[in-house]
Structures are given as structure tokens and as C-alpha cells.
Amino acid sequence: MTTAIKRKTSLTFNAGTLDAAREFGVNVSAVADKALEQAVATARHQKWSEENTDAFTAQAEWHQNNDHPLADIMMGPAGEPWKA
């Protein structure tokens, strides 16, 4: 397992929340790091979705006009054949 390179930064938190975190032994750095990691993942996914909107639209239009090429073997949640 590789260790991530750490970099110091300055953050500003609500004083009451920070005091409570310290009182309960919450690792503020770890929590902030995980929250930032999740925010970056969300932003990355959003950007990817926006960049690929045209492809998704084209694929949906193709399926609407031509049906799904595997529709005859696809099954729905109740085991019924998939219908567009």
C-alpha cells in the first residue's frame, strides 16, 4: 500500500464544531481529507457526465429508433423480457 504525500494547508471551521470534534477525539484532518476526496470524485463525475452528454443523447436516440440490439435476451427485474 502506498502512502499519499501530505501537504499542509490552513482551514477555517466553525469554532463550536471544532471544539466538539476535539472533545470527542475526531481526527479533523482525516475527516476533512475524506470529505475533500469525495467532493473531488463528485466534481470529476459531474465533469465527465457533462463532457459526454452528447454521446449519451446520441445513444438514447439510436436505441429509441432501433431498439436495443440485445433486447431479445435482456431480462427485466421480474424476469420478464426487456421492452423499450
Order of alpha helices (4+ residues) and beta strands (2+ residues): alpha-alpha-alpha
